[in-house]
Each structure stands twice: as C-alpha cells, then as structure tokens.
Amino acid sequence: MKNQYKTMINVIAVIDIGKTNKKIFLFDEGFNVVSQNSIQFKEITDEDGFPCDDINSIENWIKNQIEEIQTIGKFRIKAINFSTHGASLVYLNKEGERIMPLYNYLKPLDLKEFDGLYNSNEGVDEFSRKTASPAYGMLNTGLQMLSIKKSKPKLWKQVASILHYPQYLSYLFSNKITADFTSVGAHTATWDFDTMQYHKWLSEENINLPEPCKGNEATIVDVNGEEIAIGTGLHDSSSSIIPILEQEKNKDFVLLSTGTWIIAMNPFSKETLTQHQLKHNCLCFMTPEKQQVKSSMQFLGRIHEVYLKSLSDYFNVSIDRHLDLELNKTLCLEMIDQNAQVFLSEGIDTDFEAHNEYLQKFLSYETAYYQLVYEISKKVVAGLDLISDENATFSNVFISGGFNKNEMFINFLTLLKENITIKISDCKNESALGAALLMKKYFKK
C-alpha cells in the first residue's frame, strides 16, 4: 500500500450541494480540479406533501463517492469539506439519528406565528436588524426550529441536537456535533450581530445550539481504513468569497455572486446593519473567521429565469436566444434614458412569476430582453450602493456565476455606476474552492 501511495495524487474532496446539482470535486495541491462528478436527485415530499430533498439518497451518494475514490486508488484524500445551500436544518435524537425530513426553505411559513418572538425582542424591525435577518420565514432557520417546537411537540421532545446542513454532512464522517460562523450567520435569526454571539431568545426558548468553530479546523477520522481530515463545512455563499479574499489580500472589493439569487457581498464593511438597509433587502453573512459580510440579497436570477421561458414562448424563439444577442450599446443608453419600469416593482420584489401581458409592450425579443436586464441591473446597483459604508468606496466589483458572461448586464452596470471596474472572477466553482482552501494545511499532515 505504501508504494501505491507514492504514485497517488493527494487531493482535498469537497462535497458541494446546491438546490439542483449535487457535486463532488477533487482539488490537487495547486487547487486545480482534477476530478468532478455531478448528479441530480428527484425530490420527495415531507409529511405535509411539500417537496423536499431526498436526504437518504444524497447521504448514500456522498458515502459511495468517497469509498469509490478510495477503492480506485488514483487519488489519496487528505481532507473532506462541505459546501451547501443555507436555510436547511437536520435534527438528531439522542442516539444521533436523523428524525425529520430536510425541510425545503421555500415551504410557506406564517410569520404571524412568530409575533410573540418579535414583540418580546423590540419588534420585527429591530429584531431583524440585530440578527441581520429579514423576516423571510423558512429562510430563517431559527424560525424553522421554533415552528417545529410549537407544531410538533412530540417530535421536538426527541431532538437532542440541531445541525445546519453542512455540519450534518460533516457529522456523517466525523460523528461530531458542530456549528460554523458562515452557517449561523446566514439569515438564521439566531445570531446577534451587535454582540457577535447567539441571540438570547434561544436560551429563553431552551434551544441549545453548538458553539461555532473557525472553518479551518478539522477532525482526523478513520474513513474506510484511511485517516482523513474532516472539515466542519460552510454555507456556499460565504464560501464563494474566500478565493477572492485570498487572491486580493485585503484590497477592498465587492463580490457579485450571480445565480438564482444575486448577492452583492462587501466583506470590508465596518458599520452595523441599519433599518434602512434591512428594509431594502440587505443582511449580513459571516466569514469562517467571524467577520461580518454586509450583503444585498435579491431573487433576481429567478426573475431572469422565468422570463427567459416567457420570452421564448411569446416571440417563438429558442430559450437560449439571449445568448446569441450581440451587445448593443446604443440600445443600452436608450434604456437608461427612458428609465422605464415594466418587469420589476419599485421596492422589494415579491412576485417571481412571469407575466406575458408585459411583453405586449415590445415589438422585438431584443428590446424586451434588454429592458429586463436593465431593470435587474438597476436593482443590483442599488444593492451595491446600500452595502457601501458612508465614507468608504470600492472600485473593484468581481462577478461570479452565470451573469459574468452576460455582456448586457456588465455594460449596464458600468453605465449605471461610475468609477467601478468590473472584474470577471477567474475562479470557477467558487464555493467548492473556498471550502477546499480552508483545508490546505492538511495537505502537509
């Protein structure tokens, strides 16, 4: 076996779990991806018939992937880390067994149920500001916990430990109950950003969560006969900023992470969240080192996605027609000059479905699509302005994700916000890479 190791490539494995795609990446010592695999799983339903992830199948896939890599013998896994979407919890009983489904963060939750929590903590606005958590319902994992405590008392009595999704995947290998700053700091309504510790309401409700640990620590575990460092995992949005923080070495920048959500992240903001920012879709994330990341989080990628389908049907073109459009700078300037509002609301958007009647205003696919991207860009620029500290400026905006290839989007940003330099992040798979970088010291062990 020792001779075989001499020819094996040392790697860090990262399990990267999105809502749609579940992926595993292997990074070599230069942090290049030397192997990757991706799969999708059909959703199942919870006890209320609402769609949710098939956590059993996901668990089995992860364990089988790791075992298969070890069996083939081409790569030697030095560490495993985990990056997942947020707003998802796993509940364990005293035997350490999972006792509920992985509830879907899109499941409706009646905010009136939590009037008592809000009213006993200076009202919804102040509580939301202090916890950097707009009242999002299921997206606030603290409210998920409280809802289950109230609505499922028999099940709640069995709960011994509560883990965020990344820490549960880590637990599958390490058997350790952990928490990390990126997960508890992601709009959970459990973290007090004024005192930078868990909010007092948790102890008042007798809810005990693990103390968060720094993201670069791992536990050495025997996995199928090999010693491997198991990281505690982290929230994917916070993970995606790590490669650029490492690359820029504390030069001020903002990261625009684009996908279903478009999230603008400023890791250099020193000011606490204000009521004004909170009411305009701002919140805070945290880095693995407990540093706040002032952010603007908007569901704009979803709006883009639903209108691509609507535009395709209405104008009878391919759903990918926008990819063939050439940048028309004159049309961009005309859109800005007209400053029309067709697709999006003035304030916070709450409607994420397409409306074909809006398309009747346009004679061509091109003008309709440019109008859509203009309105999205305008919202993004407003978000960038909101997360800037009063006397601080930033010049570099890194764009990662799907919109970094959208020439219209990039052009609108540069026209709408002067004195910024758009940089296309040359990192790929940022959230997975961020999780891998935290484990780099384990290459030497």
Secondary structure, DSSP 8 states (H G I E B T S, - for coil): -HHHHHHSEEEEEEEEE-SS-EEEEEE-TT--EEEEEEE----EE-TTS-EEB-HHHHHHHHHHHHHHHHHH-SEEEEEEEEEE-SS-EEEE-TTS-B-S-B--TTS---GGGGHHHHHTTTHHHHHHHHTT----GGGSHHHHHHHHHHH-HHHHHH--EEEEHHHHHHHHHH----EEHHHHTSS-S-EETTTTEE-HHHHHTT-----EE-TT-EEEEEETTEEEEEE--EEHHHHTTHHHHHHHTT---EEEEESSSEEEEETT--S---HHHHTTTEEEEE-TTS-EEEEEEETHHHHHHHHHHHHHHHHT--TTGGGG----HHHHHHHHHHT--SSS-SSS----S--HHHHTT-SSHHHHHHHHHHHHHHHHHHHHHHTS-TT----EEEEEEGGGG-HHHHHHHHHHSTT-EEEE---SSHHHHHHHHTTGGGG--
